[in-house]
Amino acid sequence: MFKGAALFGLMFVFIAPQSREFVVGLVSQTAESLDTWAPLSYYTLGGLVALVLLSVILIKTWPQRADSANPMAKYRRQAPFDEN
């Protein structure tokens, strides 16, 4: 839904030379940092990816609710019982 709006906004980010330099510098600095902290950074990045995949699998395989009744029905105030 927001894919088109995000691409439209990114187009304006990459048109301006200063913002393009900033984004390219940020990406290159991230790559250099990954190389500098080589084993630890790759393990951390792999762990983050594994956690995202694990959460997607957990959400997809979560059991569905068995009862179809309204769960709030038991909290409704009942009309008083009149014995007349």
Secondary structure as GFF3:
##gff-version 3
##sequence-region A 1 84
A	DSSP	alpha_helix	3	15	.	.	.	ID=ss1
A	DSSP	alpha_helix	17	36	.	.	.	ID=ss2
A	DSSP	alpha_helix	38	60	.	.	.	ID=ss3
A	DSSP	three_ten_helix	73	75	.	.	.	ID=ss4
###
